[in-house]
Amino acid sequence: MAQNIYDSEVFFRGYSELDRSVAGLEGAAEWPAMQALLPDVGGLRIVDLGCGFGWFCRWARGRGAASVLGLDLSEKMLARAREAGAREAGADPAIIYARCDLQRLALPEASFELAYSSLAWHYIADPAGPFATVYRALVPGGWFVFSTEHPIFMAPSSPGFVSDAAGRRRWPVDGYLAEGARSTTWLGAEVVKYHRTIGTTLNLLIGAGFSIGRVEEWGPSDAQIAAHPDWAEARDRPMFLLVAARKR
């Protein structure tokens, strides 16, 4: 089973205070880029893999999605998603939240037009099987749009940044090709993530049968940096990898 750090009381409390947890999709730096990769969700059957607080599930339904299945390993996340949905618009029978370990993902065949996932796949030790499951669960022409922590962001093993001759901060990238588990401390807890190169991720998708529609290595816009100056570091060390893949 994948690590379920989100059901830790202390970790969950810290996570709940992040901008993306408070403000939802608009509080996620990469959301505009993710939204640009999505097809028109009107009338689509959607599965959200690692749905968290259910922000995307509710966004998709608000834009006409026929149904959304939100899956997450964390009971605390799912409880918050259900509470938020009931508070915002009352119970919506077209949104179903269920507990699921993505490493052991099982979905009915040809049941969705869109599979969406935000920042979940770096917690999965071996995504080959789940990618194949997603492929089978999509109808022909269906889309799989997801984000994951960028492997360059995950790769540095030296502590902190270094400064160049001009005094600008530069992050050392060590062991980029050394794939596998990486342990880091985040929100006061030890978190295990799985480092894979971009090539490995894309080749796993191709091996599952997908064609790659678009790949984005997210970096902040000038407007975003003006609003959040600390985001400028992401231009040297991108935080997110965004992929849109399609079932042939």
C-alpha positions, 0 to 999 in steps of 0.5 A, spaced: 500 500 500 502 507 498 504 511 504 498 514 507 501 520 510 495 524 509 491 521 515 496 523 520 493 528 524 499 533 525 500 532 517 493 533 515 492 539 519 499 542 516 496 541 509 489 544 510 493 550 511 496 550 504 494 555 499 491 550 495 487 547 501 484 553 503 483 557 496 482 550 492 484 550 484 485 558 484 490 557 490 494 552 486 500 555 482 499 550 476 492 550 475 492 555 469 497 550 466 493 544 468 486 547 466 489 549 459 490 541 458 483 539 459 478 537 454 471 541 455 468 537 461 461 538 459 458 531 459 464 527 460 464 521 465 470 523 469 475 519 474 479 524 479 485 519 481 487 522 488 482 527 489 484 530 495 479 535 498 474 534 491 476 541 488 476 538 481 470 534 482 466 539 484 469 544 479 468 539 473 461 538 475 460 545 475 462 545 468 457 540 466 461 533 467 456 528 467 459 524 473 465 524 477 468 519 481 473 521 486 478 516 489 483 517 494 487 513 499 486 518 505 479 517 509 481 525 512 481 527 505 475 524 503 471 526 509 473 533 508 471 533 500 464 530 502 463 536 507 465 541 502 461 538 497 455 538 502 456 545 504 457 548 497 451 545 494 448 540 498 449 532 496 450 531 489 449 524 487 453 525 480 459 525 485 462 519 488 468 519 493 471 512 494 477 510 498 482 507 493 490 505 493 492 507 486 498 502 486 492 497 487 487 501 482 481 497 479 476 501 474 471 498 470 473 498 462 471 503 458 467 507 463 470 514 463 472 520 457 477 523 462 482 521 467 484 527 471 490 526 477 493 532 481 500 531 484 499 523 486 503 519 482 510 521 485 507 517 491 506 511 487 512 506 487 510 502 480 505 506 476 506 501 470 500 497 472 495 503 474 497 506 468 495 500 464 488 500 468 487 507 466 488 506 459 483 500 459 478 504 463 478 510 458 473 510 452 477 510 445 479 517 444 479 519 452 484 523 455 489 522 461 491 529 464 495 529 470 501 532 474 506 530 478 512 533 482 517 534 477 523 529 477 528 535 477 525 538 483 525 531 487 532 530 484 537 534 488 540 530 494 545 536 496 541 540 502 539 547 500 541 551 494 548 554 492 549 561 489 553 563 483 558 568 482 552 573 481 549 571 487 543 568 484 541 562 488 542 555 484 539 548 486 544 543 485 541 537 481 544 530 484 543 523 482 537 525 476 538 518 473 538 514 480 530 512 480 527 510 486 524 512 493 526 519 496 525 521 503 524 528 505 521 532 511 515 536 509 510 539 514 513 536 520 513 529 517 517 524 513 514 523 506 516 518 501 516 519 494 518 516 488 523 519 483 523 517 476 526 521 470 521 524 465 523 519 460 521 513 464 514 516 466 513 518 458 515 511 456 511 508 461 505 511 458 507 509 451 507 502 453 500 502 456 498 504 449 497 512 450 499 517 445 502 523 448 498 529 447 502 535 450 507 535 456 509 542 460 514 543 465 511 548 469 514 555 471 511 561 473 508 567 469 511 574 470 504 575 473 505 570 478 512 572 480 509 579 481 504 576 486 508 571 489 516 573 488 518 566 492 515 562 486 521 565 481 525 559 484 521 555 480 524 558 473 531 554 475 528 548 478 521 547 476 516 544 481 511 540 476 510 536 470 504 536 467 502 531 462 496 530 457 495 523 454 490 520 450 487 513 448 488 511 441 
